[in-house]
């Protein structure tokens, strides 16, 4: 049994080969364009999430500054109360009640604005 090769190529075989090559190039080009669109969409989403995260950090900062302002007012009120009544136990209780109330209000605002968990959305999309 002897193998024989023909060195002839017909026009139909050439056209078939060329059409397969053109189809392959077209598929690869479309795949590349689709991949670029997906990458652009993901980068836009990450930019939006980063902007949201940054604005949430600024909101958190503002809430903490507001907390400091409220505590300062509370301390002044407790100091005035202590100066008038000279009762350190009453001043301590008034301060503790006030600071707890202010902290609870701050925690409620943080929960309402969903500031504690905003970064999980950003991290769930990948660290890269």
DSSP file (Angstrom, degrees, kcal/mol; ACC not computed):
  #  RESIDUE AA STRUCTURE BP1 BP2  ACC     N-H-->O    O-->H-N    N-H-->O    O-->H-N    TCO  KAPPA ALPHA  PHI   PSI    X-CA   Y-CA   Z-CA
    1    1 A X              0   0    0      0, 0.0     2,-0.4     0, 0.0     0, 0.0   0.000 360.0 360.0 360.0 120.4    0.0    0.0    0.0
    2    2 A X        -     0   0    0      2,-0.0     2,-0.3     0, 0.0     0, 0.0  -0.938 360.0-130.7-120.7 134.0    1.6    3.1   -1.2
    3    3 A X        -     0   0    0     -2,-0.4     2,-0.4     2,-0.0     0, 0.0  -0.652  22.1-166.7 -84.6 137.9    0.4    6.7   -0.5
    4    4 A X        -     0   0    0     -2,-0.3     2,-0.4     2,-0.0    -2,-0.0  -0.988   4.0-157.5-126.3 131.4    0.1    9.0   -3.4
    5    5 A X        -     0   0    0     -2,-0.4     2,-0.4     2,-0.0    -2,-0.0  -0.875   9.2-143.0-107.7 140.0   -0.3   12.8   -3.1
    6    6 A X        -     0   0    0     -2,-0.4    -2,-0.0     2,-0.1     0, 0.0  -0.833   1.0-155.4 -98.0 139.3   -1.8   14.9   -5.8
    7    7 A X        +     0   0    0     -2,-0.4     2,-0.4     2,-0.0    -1,-0.1  -0.043  60.5 108.2 -99.8  31.3   -0.3   18.3   -6.3
    8    8 A X        -     0   0    0      2,-0.0     2,-0.4     0, 0.0    -2,-0.1  -0.880  44.8-172.3-112.4 140.9   -3.5   19.7   -7.8
    9    9 A X        -     0   0    0     -2,-0.4     2,-0.1     4,-0.0    -2,-0.0  -0.999  16.8-140.9-130.6 129.6   -5.8   22.2   -6.2
   10   10 A X     >  -     0   0    0     -2,-0.4     4,-1.9     1,-0.1     5,-0.1  -0.452  23.3-114.8 -87.4 163.8   -9.1   23.1   -7.7
   11   11 A X  H  > S+     0   0    0      1,-0.2     4,-2.6     2,-0.2     5,-0.2   0.878 116.3  55.9 -63.1 -38.8  -10.6   26.6   -7.8
   12   12 A X  H  > S+     0   0    0      1,-0.2     4,-2.4     2,-0.2    -1,-0.2   0.891 106.8  48.9 -61.9 -41.4  -13.5   25.4   -5.6
   13   13 A X  H  > S+     0   0    0      2,-0.2     4,-2.4     1,-0.2    -1,-0.2   0.886 111.3  50.3 -66.0 -38.7  -11.1   24.2   -2.9
   14   14 A X  H  X S+     0   0    0     -4,-1.9     4,-2.5     2,-0.2    -2,-0.2   0.934 112.0  47.0 -64.0 -45.9   -9.2   27.5   -3.0
   15   15 A X  H  X S+     0   0    0     -4,-2.6     4,-2.6     2,-0.2    -2,-0.2   0.893 111.7  51.2 -64.1 -39.4  -12.5   29.5   -2.7
   16   16 A X  H  X S+     0   0    0     -4,-2.4     4,-2.3     2,-0.2    -1,-0.2   0.932 111.4  47.4 -62.0 -45.6  -13.6   27.2    0.2
   17   17 A X  H  X S+     0   0    0     -4,-2.4     4,-2.2     1,-0.2    -2,-0.2   0.916 113.5  47.8 -62.5 -43.7  -10.3   27.8    2.0
   18   18 A X  H  X S+     0   0    0     -4,-2.5     4,-2.6     2,-0.2    -1,-0.2   0.902 111.4  50.1 -65.0 -41.3  -10.4   31.5    1.5
   19   19 A X  H  X S+     0   0    0     -4,-2.6     4,-2.3     2,-0.2    -1,-0.2   0.881 110.7  49.8 -67.1 -36.8  -14.0   31.7    2.7
   20   20 A X  H  X S+     0   0    0     -4,-2.3     4,-2.4     2,-0.2    -1,-0.2   0.916 112.1  48.5 -65.4 -42.1  -13.2   29.7    5.8
   21   21 A X  H  X S+     0   0    0     -4,-2.2     4,-2.3     2,-0.2    -2,-0.2   0.913 111.9  48.4 -63.5 -43.4  -10.2   32.0    6.5
   22   22 A X  H  X S+     0   0    0     -4,-2.6     4,-2.3     2,-0.2    -2,-0.2   0.906 111.7  50.3 -64.1 -41.4  -12.4   35.2    6.0
   23   23 A X  H  X S+     0   0    0     -4,-2.3     4,-2.5     2,-0.2    -2,-0.2   0.906 110.1  50.2 -62.2 -42.4  -15.1   33.7    8.3
   24   24 A X  H  X S+     0   0    0     -4,-2.4     4,-2.5     2,-0.2     5,-0.2   0.917 110.5  49.0 -63.1 -43.9  -12.5   33.0   11.0
   25   25 A X  H  X S+     0   0    0     -4,-2.3     4,-2.3     1,-0.2    -1,-0.2   0.912 111.9  50.1 -62.0 -41.5  -11.1   36.5   10.7
   26   26 A X  H  X S+     0   0    0     -4,-2.3     4,-2.4     2,-0.2    -2,-0.2   0.906 111.0  48.1 -63.6 -42.8  -14.6   37.9   11.0
   27   27 A X  H  X S+     0   0    0     -4,-2.5     4,-2.6     2,-0.2    -2,-0.2   0.929 113.0  48.0 -64.0 -45.2  -15.4   35.8   14.1
   28   28 A X  H  X S+     0   0    0     -4,-2.5     4,-2.2     2,-0.2    -2,-0.2   0.890 111.8  50.0 -63.3 -39.2  -12.2   36.8   15.8
   29   29 A X  H  X S+     0   0    0     -4,-2.3     4,-2.3    -5,-0.2    -2,-0.2   0.923 112.2  47.0 -66.0 -44.0  -12.8   40.5   15.0
   30   30 A X  H  X S+     0   0    0     -4,-2.4     4,-2.6     2,-0.2    -2,-0.2   0.891 111.4  51.7 -64.2 -39.7  -16.4   40.4   16.4
   31   31 A X  H  X S+     0   0    0     -4,-2.6     4,-2.3     2,-0.2    -1,-0.2   0.914 109.8  49.6 -62.0 -42.4  -15.2   38.5   19.5
   32   32 A X  H  X S+     0   0    0     -4,-2.2     4,-2.1     2,-0.2    -2,-0.2   0.914 111.8  47.9 -62.8 -43.9  -12.5   41.2   20.1
   33   33 A X  H  X S+     0   0    0     -4,-2.3     4,-2.1     2,-0.2    -2,-0.2   0.912 111.7  49.9 -64.7 -42.3  -15.1   44.0   19.7
   34   34 A X  H  X S+     0   0    0     -4,-2.6     4,-2.3     1,-0.2    -1,-0.2   0.905 110.1  51.0 -61.7 -41.3  -17.5   42.3   22.0
   35   35 A X  H  X S+     0   0    0     -4,-2.3     4,-2.3     1,-0.2    -1,-0.2   0.896 108.8  51.1 -64.1 -40.3  -14.7   41.9   24.6
   36   36 A X  H  X S+     0   0    0     -4,-2.1     4,-2.3     2,-0.2    -1,-0.2   0.886 109.2  51.1 -64.1 -38.5  -13.8   45.6   24.3
   37   37 A X  H  X S+     0   0    0     -4,-2.1     4,-2.4     2,-0.2    -2,-0.2   0.915 110.3  48.9 -64.5 -43.1  -17.5   46.5   24.9
   38   38 A X  H  X S+     0   0    0     -4,-2.3     4,-2.5     2,-0.2    -2,-0.2   0.911 111.3  49.8 -63.1 -42.1  -17.6   44.3   28.0
   39   39 A X  H  X S+     0   0    0     -4,-2.3     4,-2.4     2,-0.2    -2,-0.2   0.911 111.4  48.6 -64.1 -42.2  -14.4   45.8   29.4
   40   40 A X  H  X S+     0   0    0     -4,-2.3     4,-2.3     2,-0.2    -1,-0.2   0.900 111.7  49.9 -63.9 -40.1  -15.7   49.4   28.8
   41   41 A X  H  X S+     0   0    0     -4,-2.4     4,-2.2     2,-0.2    -2,-0.2   0.917 112.3  47.1 -65.0 -42.9  -19.0   48.5   30.5
   42   42 A X  H  X S+     0   0    0     -4,-2.5     4,-2.5     2,-0.2    -2,-0.2   0.890 111.8  50.3 -65.7 -39.7  -17.2   47.0   33.5
   43   43 A X  H  X S+     0   0    0     -4,-2.4     4,-2.2     2,-0.2    -1,-0.2   0.889 110.2  50.3 -67.6 -37.1  -14.9   50.0   33.8
   44   44 A X  H  X S+     0   0    0     -4,-2.3     4,-2.3     2,-0.2    -2,-0.2   0.916 111.0  49.2 -63.9 -42.3  -17.8   52.4   33.7
   45   45 A X  H  X S+     0   0    0     -4,-2.2     4,-2.4     1,-0.2    -2,-0.2   0.909 111.2  49.3 -63.3 -42.1  -19.5   50.4   36.4
   46   46 A X  H  X S+     0   0    0     -4,-2.5     4,-2.4     2,-0.2    -1,-0.2   0.877 109.7  51.9 -65.7 -37.1  -16.4   50.4   38.6
   47   47 A X  H  X S+     0   0    0     -4,-2.2     4,-2.4     2,-0.2    -2,-0.2   0.927 110.8  47.9 -63.1 -44.1  -16.0   54.2   38.1
   48   48 A X  H  X S+     0   0    0     -4,-2.3     4,-2.3     1,-0.2    -2,-0.2   0.909 113.0  47.8 -63.5 -41.9  -19.6   54.7   39.2
   49   49 A X  H  X S+     0   0    0     -4,-2.4     4,-2.7     2,-0.2    -1,-0.2   0.878 111.0  51.5 -66.1 -37.0  -19.1   52.5   42.2
   50   50 A X  H  X S+     0   0    0     -4,-2.4     4,-2.5     2,-0.2    -2,-0.2   0.899 109.9  49.2 -66.1 -40.0  -15.9   54.3   43.1
   51   51 A X  H  X S+     0   0    0     -4,-2.4     4,-2.5     2,-0.2    -2,-0.2   0.918 112.1  48.6 -64.2 -42.8  -17.6   57.6   42.9
   52   52 A X  H  X S+     0   0    0     -4,-2.3     4,-2.3     2,-0.2    -2,-0.2   0.917 111.5  50.0 -63.2 -42.6  -20.4   56.3   45.1
   53   53 A X  H  X S+     0   0    0     -4,-2.7     4,-2.1     1,-0.2    -2,-0.2   0.913 111.3  48.7 -62.3 -42.5  -17.9   54.9   47.6
   54   54 A X  H  X S+     0   0    0     -4,-2.5     4,-2.1     1,-0.2    -1,-0.2   0.913 111.4  49.0 -65.0 -41.9  -16.0   58.2   47.7
   55   55 A X  H  X S+     0   0    0     -4,-2.5     4,-2.2     1,-0.2    -1,-0.2   0.866 110.2  52.3 -66.8 -33.9  -19.3   60.2   48.3
   56   56 A X  H  X S+     0   0    0     -4,-2.3     4,-2.6     2,-0.2    -1,-0.2   0.878 107.3  52.0 -67.7 -36.6  -20.2   57.7   51.1
   57   57 A X  H  X S+     0   0    0     -4,-2.1     4,-2.4     2,-0.2    -2,-0.2   0.915 110.2  48.8 -63.9 -41.3  -16.9   58.3   52.7
   58   58 A X  H  X S+     0   0    0     -4,-2.1     4,-2.4     2,-0.2    -2,-0.2   0.900 111.2  49.9 -64.5 -39.4  -17.5   62.1   52.6
   59   59 A X  H  X S+     0   0    0     -4,-2.2     4,-2.5     2,-0.2    -2,-0.2   0.911 110.1  50.5 -63.4 -42.1  -21.0   61.5   54.0
   60   60 A X  H  X S+     0   0    0     -4,-2.6     4,-2.2     2,-0.2    -2,-0.2   0.912 110.1  50.3 -61.9 -42.2  -19.5   59.4   56.8
   61   61 A X  H  X S+     0   0    0     -4,-2.4     4,-2.3     1,-0.2    -2,-0.2   0.925 110.5  49.3 -61.6 -45.0  -16.9   62.2   57.5
   62   62 A X  H  X S+     0   0    0     -4,-2.4     4,-2.4     1,-0.2    -2,-0.2   0.896 109.8  51.5 -62.7 -40.3  -19.7   64.8   57.7
   63   63 A X  H  X S+     0   0    0     -4,-2.5     4,-2.2     1,-0.2    -1,-0.2   0.897 110.1  49.1 -63.9 -39.2  -21.7   62.7   60.0
   64   64 A X  H  X S+     0   0    0     -4,-2.2     4,-2.1     2,-0.2    -2,-0.2   0.880 111.1  49.3 -68.6 -36.7  -18.7   62.2   62.3
   65   65 A X  H  X S+     0   0    0     -4,-2.3     4,-2.1     2,-0.2    -2,-0.2   0.892 110.6  50.8 -66.5 -38.4  -18.1   66.0   62.3
   66   66 A X  H  X S+     0   0    0     -4,-2.4     4,-2.4     2,-0.2    -2,-0.2   0.883 107.9  53.6 -63.9 -38.8  -21.7   66.6   63.1
   67   67 A X  H  X S+     0   0    0     -4,-2.2     4,-2.5     2,-0.2    -2,-0.2   0.924 107.8  50.3 -60.0 -45.6  -21.4   64.1   66.0
   68   68 A X  H  X S+     0   0    0     -4,-2.1     4,-2.2     1,-0.2    -2,-0.2   0.904 110.0  50.3 -61.0 -41.7  -18.4   66.1   67.3
   69   69 A X  H  X S+     0   0    0     -4,-2.1     4,-1.9     2,-0.2    -1,-0.2   0.918 111.6  47.5 -62.8 -43.5  -20.4   69.3   67.2
   70   70 A X  H  X S+     0   0    0     -4,-2.4     4,-2.3     1,-0.2    -2,-0.2   0.894 111.4  50.6 -65.6 -39.0  -23.4   67.8   69.0
   71   71 A X  H  X S+     0   0    0     -4,-2.5     4,-2.7     2,-0.2    -1,-0.2   0.883 107.3  54.5 -66.1 -37.6  -21.1   66.3   71.7
   72   72 A X  H  X S+     0   0    0     -4,-2.2     4,-2.0     2,-0.2    -1,-0.2   0.923 109.7  46.5 -61.5 -43.8  -19.5   69.7   72.2
   73   73 A X  H  X S+     0   0    0     -4,-1.9     4,-2.3     2,-0.2    -2,-0.2   0.911 112.2  51.6 -63.3 -42.7  -22.9   71.3   72.8
   74   74 A X  H  X S+     0   0    0     -4,-2.3     4,-2.7     1,-0.2     5,-0.2   0.912 108.1  51.3 -60.9 -43.9  -23.8   68.5   75.2
   75   75 A X  H  X S+     0   0    0     -4,-2.7     4,-2.5     1,-0.2    -1,-0.2   0.904 109.8  50.0 -61.8 -41.4  -20.6   68.9   77.1
   76   76 A X  H  X S+     0   0    0     -4,-2.0     4,-2.2     2,-0.2    -1,-0.2   0.910 111.6  48.3 -63.6 -41.7  -21.3   72.7   77.5
   77   77 A X  H  X S+     0   0    0     -4,-2.3     4,-2.4     2,-0.2    -2,-0.2   0.908 112.8  47.8 -64.8 -41.5  -24.8   71.9   78.7
   78   78 A X  H  X S+     0   0    0     -4,-2.7     4,-2.7     2,-0.2    -2,-0.2   0.896 110.7  51.9 -66.6 -39.4  -23.6   69.3   81.2
   79   79 A X  H  X S+     0   0    0     -4,-2.5     4,-2.4    -5,-0.2    -2,-0.2   0.909 110.8  47.9 -63.7 -41.4  -20.9   71.8   82.4
   80   80 A X  H  X S+     0   0    0     -4,-2.2     4,-2.0     2,-0.2    -2,-0.2   0.918 112.3  49.3 -63.3 -43.1  -23.5   74.5   83.0
   81   81 A X  H  X S+     0   0    0     -4,-2.4     4,-2.5     1,-0.2     5,-0.3   0.910 112.2  47.9 -62.5 -42.4  -25.7   72.0   84.8
   82   82 A X  H  X S+     0   0    0     -4,-2.7     4,-2.5     1,-0.2    -1,-0.2   0.890 109.6  53.2 -65.9 -38.5  -22.8   70.9   87.0
   83   83 A X  H  < S+     0   0    0     -4,-2.4    -1,-0.2    -5,-0.2    -2,-0.2   0.866 114.7  42.1 -64.9 -35.2  -21.9   74.5   87.7
   84   84 A X  H  < S+     0   0    0     -4,-2.0    -2,-0.2    -5,-0.1    -1,-0.2   0.917 129.7  23.1 -77.3 -44.0  -25.5   75.3   88.9
   85   85 A X  H  < S-     0   0    0     -4,-2.5    -3,-0.2    -5,-0.2    -2,-0.2   0.641  83.4-143.6-103.4 -16.9  -26.2   72.1   90.9
   86   86 A X     <  +     0   0    0     -4,-2.5     2,-0.6    -5,-0.3    -4,-0.1   0.863  53.9 136.0  53.5  40.4  -22.7   70.9   91.9
   87   87 A X     >  -     0   0    0     -6,-0.2     4,-2.1     1,-0.1    -1,-0.2  -0.909  33.9-175.8-120.7 102.7  -23.9   67.3   91.5
   88   88 A X  H  > S+     0   0    0     -2,-0.6     4,-2.3     1,-0.2     5,-0.1   0.809  83.6  56.0 -71.1 -28.3  -21.4   65.2   89.7
   89   89 A X  H  > S+     0   0    0      2,-0.2     4,-2.3     1,-0.2    -1,-0.2   0.924 110.0  45.7 -67.4 -43.8  -23.6   62.1   89.6
   90   90 A X  H  > S+     0   0    0      2,-0.2     4,-2.6     1,-0.2     5,-0.2   0.903 112.9  50.7 -64.3 -41.6  -26.4   64.0   87.9
   91   91 A X  H  X S+     0   0    0     -4,-2.1     4,-2.5     2,-0.2    -2,-0.2   0.913 110.7  49.3 -63.2 -42.5  -23.9   65.5   85.4
   92   92 A X  H  X S+     0   0    0     -4,-2.3     4,-2.7     2,-0.2    -2,-0.2   0.921 112.6  47.2 -61.5 -44.3  -22.5   62.1   84.6
   93   93 A X  H  X S+     0   0    0     -4,-2.3     4,-2.5     2,-0.2     5,-0.2   0.900 112.2  49.1 -66.1 -40.9  -26.0   60.7   84.1
   94   94 A X  H  X S+     0   0    0     -4,-2.6     4,-2.4     2,-0.2    -1,-0.2   0.918 113.4  47.7 -63.5 -42.6  -27.0   63.6   81.9
   95   95 A X  H  X S+     0   0    0     -4,-2.5     4,-3.0    -5,-0.2     5,-0.3   0.936 112.7  48.0 -63.9 -45.9  -23.8   63.2   79.8
   96   96 A X  H  X S+     0   0    0     -4,-2.7     4,-2.2     1,-0.2     5,-0.2   0.911 113.2  47.7 -62.9 -42.6  -24.2   59.5   79.4
   97   97 A X  H  X S+     0   0    0     -4,-2.5     4,-2.1    -5,-0.2    -1,-0.2   0.928 115.2  45.9 -63.2 -44.6  -27.9   59.8   78.4
   98   98 A X  H  X S+     0   0    0     -4,-2.4     4,-2.5    -5,-0.2    -2,-0.2   0.912 113.1  47.9 -65.8 -44.0  -27.0   62.6   75.9
   99   99 A X  H  X S+     0   0    0     -4,-3.0     4,-2.4     1,-0.2    -1,-0.2   0.881 112.5  49.9 -67.8 -36.7  -24.0   60.8   74.4
  100  100 A X  H  X S+     0   0    0     -4,-2.2     4,-2.4    -5,-0.3    -1,-0.2   0.907 111.4  48.8 -66.1 -41.3  -26.0   57.6   74.0
  101  101 A X  H  X S+     0   0    0     -4,-2.1     4,-2.2    -5,-0.2    -2,-0.2   0.923 112.6  47.1 -64.7 -44.2  -28.8   59.4   72.3
  102  102 A X  H  X S+     0   0    0     -4,-2.5     4,-2.3     2,-0.2    -2,-0.2   0.914 112.7  49.8 -64.0 -42.8  -26.5   61.2   69.9
  103  103 A X  H  X S+     0   0    0     -4,-2.4     4,-2.7     1,-0.2    -2,-0.2   0.899 110.3  50.2 -63.7 -40.8  -24.7   57.9   69.1
  104  104 A X  H  X S+     0   0    0     -4,-2.4     4,-2.3     2,-0.2    -1,-0.2   0.900 110.2  50.0 -65.1 -40.2  -28.0   56.1   68.4
  105  105 A X  H  X S+     0   0    0     -4,-2.2     4,-2.1     2,-0.2    -2,-0.2   0.911 111.8  48.5 -63.2 -41.3  -29.1   58.9   66.1
  106  106 A X  H  X S+     0   0    0     -4,-2.3     4,-2.3     2,-0.2    -2,-0.2   0.921 111.1  49.6 -64.4 -44.3  -25.8   58.7   64.2
  107  107 A X  H  X S+     0   0    0     -4,-2.7     4,-2.3     1,-0.2    -1,-0.2   0.888 109.3  52.7 -62.1 -38.5  -26.0   54.9   63.9
  108  108 A X  H  X S+     0   0    0     -4,-2.3     4,-2.5     2,-0.2    -1,-0.2   0.918 109.9  47.7 -63.8 -43.1  -29.6   55.3   62.6
  109  109 A X  H  X S+     0   0    0     -4,-2.1     4,-2.2     2,-0.2    -2,-0.2   0.894 110.9  51.7 -64.2 -39.2  -28.4   57.7   59.9
  110  110 A X  H  X>S+     0   0    0     -4,-2.3     5,-2.2     1,-0.2     4,-0.5   0.903 111.9  46.4 -64.3 -40.8  -25.5   55.5   58.9
  111  111 A X  H ><5S+     0   0    0     -4,-2.3     3,-0.7     3,-0.2    -2,-0.2   0.913 111.8  51.3 -66.9 -41.9  -27.9   52.5   58.6
  112  112 A X  H 3<5S+     0   0    0     -4,-2.5    -2,-0.2     1,-0.2    -1,-0.2   0.874 114.5  42.3 -63.7 -38.0  -30.4   54.6   56.6
  113  113 A X  H 3<5S-     0   0    0     -4,-2.2    -1,-0.2    -5,-0.2    -2,-0.2   0.484 106.3-129.6 -88.0  -2.5  -27.7   55.8   54.2
  114  114 A X  T <<5 +     0   0    0     -3,-0.7     4,-0.3    -4,-0.5    -3,-0.2   0.907  55.1 149.8  56.9  45.9  -26.2   52.3   54.0
  115  115 A X      < +     0   0    0     -5,-2.2     3,-0.3     1,-0.2     4,-0.3   0.716  58.5  61.3 -83.4 -20.8  -22.7   53.6   54.7
  116  116 A X  S    S+     0   0    0     -6,-0.5    -1,-0.2     1,-0.2     3,-0.1   0.776 112.7  33.4 -78.5 -23.8  -21.4   50.6   56.5
  117  117 A X  S >> S+     0   0    0     -3,-0.2     3,-1.0     1,-0.1     4,-0.7   0.294  82.9 103.9-116.2   9.7  -21.7   48.2   53.6
  118  118 A X  H >> S+     0   0    0     -3,-0.3     4,-1.0    -4,-0.3     3,-0.6   0.839  78.4  58.0 -63.1 -32.1  -21.1   50.3   50.5
  119  119 A X  H 3> S+     0   0    0     -4,-0.3     4,-2.6     1,-0.2    -1,-0.2   0.725  91.6  69.2 -74.4 -19.7  -17.6   48.9   50.0
  120  120 A X  H <> S+     0   0    0     -3,-1.0     4,-1.9     1,-0.2    -1,-0.2   0.876  97.7  52.5 -64.3 -35.9  -18.8   45.3   49.7
  121  121 A X  H <X S+     0   0    0     -4,-0.7     4,-0.5    -3,-0.6    -1,-0.2   0.921 111.8  46.0 -63.7 -43.3  -20.4   46.2   46.4
  122  122 A X  H >< S+     0   0    0     -4,-1.0     3,-0.8     1,-0.2    -2,-0.2   0.908 115.0  45.8 -67.8 -42.1  -17.1   47.6   45.1
  123  123 A X  H >< S+     0   0    0     -4,-2.6     3,-1.5     1,-0.2    -1,-0.2   0.776 101.5  65.9 -73.6 -25.6  -15.1   44.7   46.4
  124  124 A X  H 3< S+     0   0    0     -4,-1.9    -1,-0.2     1,-0.3    -2,-0.2   0.689  92.9  63.1 -71.6 -14.8  -17.4   42.1   45.0
  125  125 A X  T << S-     0   0    0     -3,-0.8    -1,-0.3    -4,-0.5    -2,-0.2   0.400 122.7 -84.1 -87.9   3.5  -16.6   43.2   41.5
  126  126 A X    <   -     0   0    0     -3,-1.5    -1,-0.3     1,-0.1    -2,-0.1   0.018  25.0-108.3 108.7 146.4  -12.9   42.1   41.9
  127  127 A X              0   0    0      1,-0.2    -1,-0.1    -3,-0.1    -3,-0.1   0.667 360.0 360.0 -81.9 -16.5   -9.9   43.7   43.4
  128  128 A X              0   0    0     -3,-0.1    -1,-0.2     0, 0.0    -2,-0.1   0.456 360.0 360.0 -91.9 360.0   -8.2   44.3   40.0
